[in-house]
Amino acid sequence: MQATPHDSLSRSILIIGFFLSQFSRGRAVCEDLAERLTANGWHVLTASGRGTRAGRVIDMLFSVWRHRAAYGAAQVDVYSGSAFLWAEAVCWLLRRLKKPYLLVLRGGNLPEYAAKHAGSVSRLLQSAVTVTAPSGYLVDELRAYRDDIQLLPNPIDIARYTFQQRTNPRPRLMWLRSFHRIYNPQLAPKVVGLLVDEFPEIHLTMVGPDKDGSLELVQQTAHALGIEGRMTLIGQVAKQDVPDTMNQGDIFINTTGIDNTPVSVMEAMACGLCVVSTQVGGIPYLVDDEVDGLLVPPEAPEAMAEAIRRILRDTTLASGLSANARAKTAEFDWGVILPKWETLLSNLTAGGDISPR
């Protein structure tokens, strides 16, 4: 039987997001999703991988128009700030073309942005066939703008992360994020400074690219505290090297002031590191305090240092946090999440029930 145009588009999707791994060693979730859908027989079109902001916006809009006969529906990642505006523009064009689309909410700063731009956020979210978010935090915080946002966590490939249960952790701290003020990297050396007399062998490894000059501020803070010799700054590492890099440490510290559901914390949990994180944004939705990690207030180096002391002194606590963290990440495995994506997208392109459950 000859396929109808509708049949030919039933597994064809256009994904609009940041496809920028060629410019850095990091990868956005949309890039991995596109690859896995393609491997499962989907026809996947993507935009954009252009190196400049203006180039990306133009490419996104042009791709929506140019490929209009080649996809049945679209997926659009939504961030705050100027990126929200390009999402609005892309969705406007999709509506003109009568293409169904779903939105994926990303970024811990979206609730703050929504509070300042309530009308725009509400209109965009209401315009989509469905809206997903990778954390319960965003679901709860943005419920006022759309009350049926679906939770679909960011996935990781659990098999890639070698698990080592930390039954007797060393004072080897690991930090992995971009050096940017929103992630408050200066807090990390301050914590080391509070612990160095008590644990002379303490060492902090910080991994990530410098985004706004925060790396220099970290170095200045370390110099002022006299702990340069207790730190290693190794820049960004390739995605495939993250598990081995993580396992060089025993305690993962997340110092951020704004967050959603950071993949770096999930990766640390998958490796079995004991996680100590600031209690901000979506972190409490990911880390269960005293069960699979320890949560502390933001901008509180003393509280973070005390949490690390507890882990180093209480092997029972450390062992339990490590084992529970790995167990939790099993629910974020690609083997669990990808089928939900496929169900969601299949129903979207077919015009049926859009629930992934």
N, C-alpha and C positions, 0 to 999 in steps of 0.2 A: 504493500500500500504506500502510495506517495505521501510524504509528510506534508502537512499543512503548514502555513507560515507560523501559526500559533504553536504547533508541535515543535518546530525548529527553534523557537525561542524559549521553550519551557526550561531549558537548562543553560540559558545564556544570561550573563549578568555583567553589568558595568559597575566597577568598584571605584569610587572617588575617595582618595585619601592621600597620605604622604608616602610615596614610594621612593624613598631617598637613600636607600642603603648603598647605592653606588657612590654617594658622597661621604658616607661615614660607615663605621663598622656596626652601627646599630640597625635594627630592623623593626619597623612598625608591625603591629598585629595584622593589619590589612595585607601586608606583603606575604606573610606566611599563609594567611587564609586564601589568598589568590592562588598560591602554588598548590595548596592541598586540594582546593576545589578542582583545579585543572587536572591534577593527578587522578581525581575521581570522575573524570569525564565531562566536567563542565566547560563551557566556552566562556572564558573570563577575559573581559577587557578592563584595562586599568588606566587611571590618570590621578595624580601626575607625578612624574619623576624628573621634572624640570628643576634646574638648579637655583632659579630665582623665584621670588614670590610672585612677581608679575607674570613670569613665564608659566608658573603652575596654574594660576587662575585662568589665563588664556587657554592653556592646554586642556584644562578641565571642561571649560565651556565648549571648546571646539570639539572635544571628544564626545560630549553628550550629543551634539548635533551631527557630527560626521558619521558616527556609528549607530545612528538612531534605528536603522533597519536590522542591526545585528545583535541587539540585546532586548530581552523581554522586560527587564526591570533593573533598577539601580540601587546600589547601597552607597550612602553618603556619610562619611565620618564628620562629626560636628565638634568643633573646639570652640573655645571662647576667643575674645579679642577680634582681630581683623580676620582670622580664619572663619569666624562665624559668618562674616559678610559673604565670603565666597561660597559657603554652604547655602546661604540664602539665594545667591545668584544661580547656582547650579540647580537648585530645586525649583526655582521659578521657570527655568528653561525646560526641566523635565515635565512640569505641569503643562507647559505649552505644547509639548510633544505627546501629552497624555500617557506618559510612562509612569507606572507605579514605582514607588521608592520607599526604602526604609532608612531610618536614621540610626547611626551608632553614636551615642554620646561619649565623649572622651575628654579627659582633663579634669583635675580636681578643682579648677577655678570656675567651672561652668555655673555652679550655684550662685557665686558672687556676681558673675556676669549677668545671670538671669535676673537677679534682684534689681539691677540697674537698667535692664532692657526687657522688662517683663512682657511687653506687647509683642516685640519681635520674636522672642523665644517661644511664647505661646503660639503665635501664628505658624512658625516653622514646625514646631512639634505636632500641632494639630493637622498640618497639611500632609503628613506622611501616612502611608498605610499602616505602618507600625514603627515603634521606636524601641531600641534596645539600649542597655547600659551594662558595662562590665562590672558594676559594683552595686550592692544594696544601698550604698551611700547616695549615688546619683539617682537611683530609683526613688528613694525617699525625699531627697532634697528638691527634685524637679517634679514631684507628683502634682504640685499645684498647677503646673502648665500642661500636664497630660497624665491622667490617672491610670493608664494601662501600660506603662513602660515595662518592658520585659527584661528580666535579668539574664544576661548571657556572658559569663565570666571570660576574661582574657585567658586563653589556653597556653600551656607549655607542654613540651614533649618530655614527660617524666623520665622516660628511659634514658635520656641523655644526661641526667643528673645523678652522678654516683653518690649514693647515700652513705654517710659516715655518722653513726650515732655518737654524739658528744657526751660520753659518760664521764670524762675527766678533762674538761676543756682547758686549753691553754689561754693565756691573755693575748691572743692573736686576733685583733679586730679587723673586720673587713667593711669597707664602705664602697658602694658602687652606685653612682648616679652621675648626671652631668654636674659640673661645677657651675652652679647658678644660684643666685641669691635665694630663690624660692625653696631650694633644697637645703639651705643653711649649712653648707659644708664647714664653715668655721667652727661649728659646734663640736665637730669630731676632735680636732686637736685640743680643744678646751677640756674635753672629757679625759683625754690621755694625760693632760697635765695634772688632773686631779687624782689620777691613779698611779702615776709613775713611781712615787716614793714607796707605795705599798706593794706594787708589782713591778720591780725593776726590769723584768724581762718583757714588759708589755711592748707590743708593736702594732701599728696601724697601717694597713694598706688601703690607699684610696685610688679608685679606678674610675675613669671617666674623662670626657673631653671638657675643656674650658669653654664656657659659653659667654660669659660676661665679665671676665676678669676676676672671678671669685677664686681661681686657683692661686693667684698672687696673694690675695688676702689670707688664704689658708697658710701659705708659706710664711707670711709675715707673722701670723698668730703663732705658728709653731716656733719661729725664731724667738719671739718675745717670751715664750714659755720655756725655751731651751730644750725642746724635744725633737729637733730636726732629725736626730739620729734614731728616733723611735718611729719614724714614718717612712713609707715608701709610696711615691706617687708615680704610677706607671701608665697614665693616660688611658685612652679607650682601648679595649680589647675586642677582638672579633667575637661575634655571637657564639660561634662554636667553641671558643676558648673560655667562655664564662664559667662552666662547671668546674674545670680544673683550677681556674683562678679563685673561685669561691672557696674551694676546699683547701686553700692555703691558710684559711682562717678558721676559727671556731665560734666566733661571736660576730654577728652582723649587726651593724648599727645604722639606723635610718633616721637622719637628723632633720628631715624636712619640716617646713612650716605649712605647706599646702600639698595635698596629695589626694589621689583617687585609689586605685588598686595597683600599685607599682609592681611590674613584672620582676624587678630586681629583688624585691622582698619575697615574692613567690619562688624565685630561683634559689634564694638562700634557704628557704624552708625545705625545698625539695632536696637540697644537699645535706640537710640536717644541721645547719648552723643554728645556734641559739640566737633568736632575733630579739633585739631591743630597739623599739621604735617610738617616735613621738606619736602621741594620741591625737591625730588630726585627720580631717576629711574622712576618706574611706578606710583608713587603716584599721579602726576598730571593727569594721565589717569583715576584714581579712584575717586579722590577728586576734585571737581570743586571749585576753590578758590572763596571765598565770597558767594558761593551758598549753598554748603552742608559741608563746612569746611573752615578752614583758613590755608594757606600754607606760610611757612617762609623758609629762606635760612638755609642750614645745618650749624652746629657749630655756631649758633647765638642765645645764650641764651636771649639776650636783645630783639630780634625780637619775639621770642616765648613768652616771658613774656608780651610783648605789645599786642600780639594777645589774650592772656588770659585776660588781662585787658579789652580789647574791649568786649569780651563775657560777662564778669562779670558786666560791666557798661551799656551795651546796650541790654536790654531784647528783643527788637524787632529783633536784629541781632541773638541773641542766639536762640530764638524760631524758626526763619526761618531756621537756620542751622540744628537744631534738626529735624524738620519736613521733610526738603528736604533730609536729610541723610537717614532717614527711607524709604522715597519714592524711593530713588535710589536703595536701596538694594533689592527691590522687583524683579528687573531684574536678580539678582543673586540667586534666590531661586532654590532649587533642583527641584521643580515642573516645572521650566522653562528650566533648564540646562540638567537634566537627559534625557528627550526625544531627545535632540540634540546629546547626547553621544550615545544613542541607535541607532539612525539613522546612525551616523557615523560608529559605530562598525558593524552594520548589513550590510551596504554597503561594508565595508572592508572585512568581512568574506565571503560575496557573490561575491566579485570581481566586484562590480558595482560602481556607482557614489559615491565618498567619501565626498561629501559636506553635512554638517550637517544642512544646511538651508532648 
